[in-house]
Amino acid sequence: MKIPPVKGTRDFYPPDMARRNWIIDGWKKVSLRNGFEEYDGPIFEYLSMYQIKSGQEIVEQLFSLQDRGGRDLAIRPEITPTLARMINQQINALPRPIKWFSVPRLCRAEKPQKGRLREFFQWNLDIVGDGSGQADAEVIFTTLDYLRAVGLTSRDIRAKISSRKLLAAVLANIGIPADKLDPLYAVLDKKPKLPPETFQAMLAEQVPDADQARKILEFMSLNSVERIAELTQADEAVLNAVADLKTVFDVLKWMGVEEYCVFDPGIVRGLAYYTGVVFEIHDIAGELRAICGGGRYDNLLRDFGGPWIPATGMGMGDAVLEILLQEKGLLEAQVPKRQIEHFVVLADPSLLRELYRITAQIRSSGHSANFSYKAGGLSKQLKEAAGQNAQKCVILGQEYAEKKQLVVKDMGTGEQALVDAEQFLASLSS
Amino acid sequence: MKIPPVKGTRDFYPPDMARRNWIIDGWKKVSLRNGFEEYDGPIFEYLSMYQIKSGQEIVEQLFSLQDRGGRDLAIRPEITPTLARMINQQINALPRPIKWFSVPRLCRAEKPQKGRLREFFQWNLDIVGDGSGQADAEVIFTTLDYLRAVGLTSRDIRAKISSRKLLAAVLANIGIPADKLDPLYAVLDKKPKLPPETFQAMLAEQVPDADQARKILEFMSLNSVERIAELTQADEAVLNAVADLKTVFDVLKWMGVEEYCVFDPGIVRGLAYYTGVVFEIHDIAGELRAICGGGRYDNLLRDFGGPWIPATGMGMGDAVLEILLQEKGLLEAQVPKRQIEHFVVLADPSLLRELYRITAQIRSSGHSANFSYKAGGLSKQLKEAAGQNAQKCVILGQEYAEKKQLVVKDMGTGEQALVDAEQFLASLSS
């Protein structure tokens, strides 16, 4: 009976696991050094939790199930609803701002394709309790801090930043009624993925007035925050949103990542809950999906039954990132290879008990050790050691039988040294 | 709209996450030093995979779901079937013995109770490709290596070891037909959990012959491998199984963990796929469920469509372990507290840009740093730093404005030092 894995999922054999661990360890290290604390929630939640605010695309991609009491559950497709639930539960006990990160495993029932899997890992950063551009900038800086740490430069990636608040203010200024905004966002979000004519046709459907449509297109093609004011003639709501956005760009500049950041009004984001600054980081070649995306979602905690508390965050999946790092040659060079510190070799079969004793002592002193299960000759054991990328072979032979001495062979240089067994073990413990 | 978490799942707030990380990091570290390599599989598999060999109890507790094509899937309740599938897929490329570990998140739809949750983490160790007692002993040693490393001693825990092969041989010797074994195992497995009379009544149902039942009870109460031979009068199959078991005890003795290990024929294990040595580790007080359990499952890979390859393994959940460590006072003392290395304090508001620059540089040099979002006074910022358990405060004030010097305050001792800002930053990078 042979059963295949489910399509769109991954098996992590040890070399794949080493890559996954290297990526996730990097996410964790950079989160911690930027002052974020780690949290996590359950792999499934009540289905209704994702129906509140996640947006239609995510609801359609839920893996839903029932518990034995017939309650509807779903495997988490994102962790932000869990974050909102958890923070609301302890809202009075948590000092603010809450700077939290997580690396959840998420599942979405989408069609598997390049950079999109049914099961993936996603780095999440969130700052809850601060409404200023400082918090948005910290999220973007931390994200860039990671991407720089793994070797990506401003020649490789660009953080494209805009603001839902700005977009709303500009659209209001142009004369679009508030109740038309949500469907319009969905169209604007698709601009970078569509041929210009297709996009303009879709836009005309939402905005029949040609003058309004032209102004929207004009706004969408701006590449500097400064030029917005000209377009909207000093509308106060617009100026307000521009000021917020300028704070974000200023802090990012002072933090030293200005060259990575650009204003791009084409960034709208699909999720329904964004309210302010939004951003995506893309490969400059533009061949991949967004590496990550995020933004401000000031109403989400209130929508989940809590008080109104401003919040901003980011999510980065592992699939697109891994493709990019692979393409740039940054993966193989940096992911650590498997290594065993000591391979204990039995050159005299009568010393088998000592092999077990010494191996166990090396391990319990905190160092890695292996030995061969096959009662093979010396050269076979050395070959097995090399196959496991052992740094040193610790050989138990005549010298041990006679004088309790071990031959320690450096597998890199080939050099051998004779050492007293107990001294060797004692040196490992210290 | 307030939605609760699903019963039997856990929210990991940062202090809970610190405990979980400490446990899992310990599992990983000990696995690696014992020569195991990490792997993982998907969170769900085809439902049928768990119907092959997991046993009735697990099948009843599956969280099942369907993908959009209507295929039946299940969230993994254990990872051994995934391991078997993965190894079979690459059986010719993997050097043996295969020593693998994993720390999967697992879900079982059981009634939540002390030490049993619907979602938990389980440390898995497996050695595939070696049929000798050495491999069983390595699995048990590695498990004990972890439990000793976190501070449990032979006064706290006991590894109870037996053998399915031995049990089968003894039962055959007593005259139980082979087709009666599976239901009988299920009864024998319950012995430690039942009052003697209840157990004897259940046994009598399976084994109506009083003499046979008496012999089974006699075997089940043995506490030394040596006495088995007397009971069964040198039956060859029994002697064979005893020899295997003796190898395991011998290797464990040479590895230095003899005092933790005891022969206990009451260990049968619930899972359907065990074929040889089986073991469980229990708290000596006997107040908790088994901390872990495992054994040899030589037929599983063949049952999953691969070749016949011997295998042995172990699984340890986090829930019982955490309760035991908590009770023994080993948790709070060892789980690291949150700490921030540097809290950058703004004593002169005109230096805000420098606050951002210095914070960003500390972080990118690999050290953790935070700052206050609130434009509060010096004492408020120091209080916020203390709340985050900052080791040092880096104060930007008059000294910086005049001479580019930082006041570095050690939050433990209260001592302050004046240092050149660029030298300070350079020292962090080196």
Chai-1 contact restraints between the chains, C-beta under 6 A:
chainA,res_idxA,chainB,res_idxB,connection_type,confidence,min_distance_angstrom,max_distance_angstrom,comment,restraint_id
A,M1,B,G305,contact,1.0,0.0,6.0,A-B,restraint_1
A,K2,B,G305,contact,1.0,0.0,6.0,A-B,restraint_2
A,I3,B,Y46,contact,1.0,0.0,6.0,A-B,restraint_3
A,I3,B,M49,contact,1.0,0.0,6.0,A-B,restraint_4
A,T9,B,P42,contact,1.0,0.0,6.0,A-B,restraint_5
A,D11,B,G41,contact,1.0,0.0,6.0,A-B,restraint_6
A,D11,B,M86,contact,1.0,0.0,6.0,A-B,restraint_7
A,F12,B,Y39,contact,1.0,0.0,6.0,A-B,restraint_8
A,F12,B,D40,contact,1.0,0.0,6.0,A-B,restraint_9
A,Y13,B,Y39,contact,1.0,0.0,6.0,A-B,restraint_10
A,P14,B,E37,contact,1.0,0.0,6.0,A-B,restraint_11
A,P14,B,Y39,contact,1.0,0.0,6.0,A-B,restraint_12
A,M17,B,E38,contact,1.0,0.0,6.0,A-B,restraint_13
A,M17,B,Y39,contact,1.0,0.0,6.0,A-B,restraint_14
A,M17,B,D40,contact,1.0,0.0,6.0,A-B,restraint_15
A,L32,B,S368,contact,1.0,0.0,6.0,A-B,restraint_16
A,R33,B,R363,contact,1.0,0.0,6.0,A-B,restraint_17
A,R33,B,S368,contact,1.0,0.0,6.0,A-B,restraint_18
A,N34,B,R363,contact,1.0,0.0,6.0,A-B,restraint_19
A,G35,B,N370,contact,1.0,0.0,6.0,A-B,restraint_20
A,E37,B,P14,contact,1.0,0.0,6.0,A-B,restraint_21
A,E38,B,M17,contact,1.0,0.0,6.0,A-B,restraint_22
A,Y39,B,F12,contact,1.0,0.0,6.0,A-B,restraint_23
A,Y39,B,Y13,contact,1.0,0.0,6.0,A-B,restraint_24
A,Y39,B,P14,contact,1.0,0.0,6.0,A-B,restraint_25
A,Y39,B,M17,contact,1.0,0.0,6.0,A-B,restraint_26
A,D40,B,F12,contact,1.0,0.0,6.0,A-B,restraint_27
A,D40,B,M17,contact,1.0,0.0,6.0,A-B,restraint_28
A,G41,B,D11,contact,1.0,0.0,6.0,A-B,restraint_29
A,P42,B,T9,contact,1.0,0.0,6.0,A-B,restraint_30
A,P42,B,E119,contact,1.0,0.0,6.0,A-B,restraint_31
A,I43,B,R105,contact,1.0,0.0,6.0,A-B,restraint_32
A,Y46,B,I3,contact,1.0,0.0,6.0,A-B,restraint_33
A,M49,B,I3,contact,1.0,0.0,6.0,A-B,restraint_34
A,F63,B,L65,contact,1.0,0.0,6.0,A-B,restraint_35
A,L65,B,F63,contact,1.0,0.0,6.0,A-B,restraint_36
A,L65,B,L65,contact,1.0,0.0,6.0,A-B,restraint_37
A,R68,B,A109,contact,1.0,0.0,6.0,A-B,restraint_38
A,M86,B,D11,contact,1.0,0.0,6.0,A-B,restraint_39
A,P95,B,G387,contact,1.0,0.0,6.0,A-B,restraint_40
A,P97,B,Y373,contact,1.0,0.0,6.0,A-B,restraint_41
A,R105,B,I43,contact,1.0,0.0,6.0,A-B,restraint_42
A,A109,B,R68,contact,1.0,0.0,6.0,A-B,restraint_43
A,E119,B,P42,contact,1.0,0.0,6.0,A-B,restraint_44
A,D130,B,Y373,contact,1.0,0.0,6.0,A-B,restraint_45
A,Q134,B,Y373,contact,1.0,0.0,6.0,A-B,restraint_46
A,D145,B,R363,contact,1.0,0.0,6.0,A-B,restraint_47
A,D145,B,S364,contact,1.0,0.0,6.0,A-B,restraint_48
A,V251,B,Y356,contact,1.0,0.0,6.0,A-B,restraint_49
A,W254,B,R353,contact,1.0,0.0,6.0,A-B,restraint_50
A,W254,B,Y356,contact,1.0,0.0,6.0,A-B,restraint_51
A,W254,B,R357,contact,1.0,0.0,6.0,A-B,restraint_52
A,M255,B,Y356,contact,1.0,0.0,6.0,A-B,restraint_53
A,M255,B,A360,contact,1.0,0.0,6.0,A-B,restraint_54
A,G256,B,A360,contact,1.0,0.0,6.0,A-B,restraint_55
A,G305,B,M1,contact,1.0,0.0,6.0,A-B,restraint_56
A,G305,B,K2,contact,1.0,0.0,6.0,A-B,restraint_57
A,R353,B,W254,contact,1.0,0.0,6.0,A-B,restraint_58
A,Y356,B,V251,contact,1.0,0.0,6.0,A-B,restraint_59
A,Y356,B,W254,contact,1.0,0.0,6.0,A-B,restraint_60
A,Y356,B,M255,contact,1.0,0.0,6.0,A-B,restraint_61
A,R357,B,W254,contact,1.0,0.0,6.0,A-B,restraint_62
A,A360,B,M255,contact,1.0,0.0,6.0,A-B,restraint_63
A,A360,B,G256,contact,1.0,0.0,6.0,A-B,restraint_64
A,R363,B,R33,contact,1.0,0.0,6.0,A-B,restraint_65
A,R363,B,N34,contact,1.0,0.0,6.0,A-B,restraint_66
A,R363,B,D145,contact,1.0,0.0,6.0,A-B,restraint_67
A,S364,B,D145,contact,1.0,0.0,6.0,A-B,restraint_68
A,S368,B,L32,contact,1.0,0.0,6.0,A-B,restraint_69
A,S368,B,R33,contact,1.0,0.0,6.0,A-B,restraint_70
A,N370,B,G35,contact,1.0,0.0,6.0,A-B,restraint_71
A,Y373,B,P97,contact,1.0,0.0,6.0,A-B,restraint_72
A,Y373,B,D130,contact,1.0,0.0,6.0,A-B,restraint_73
A,Y373,B,Q134,contact,1.0,0.0,6.0,A-B,restraint_74
A,G387,B,P95,contact,1.0,0.0,6.0,A-B,restraint_75
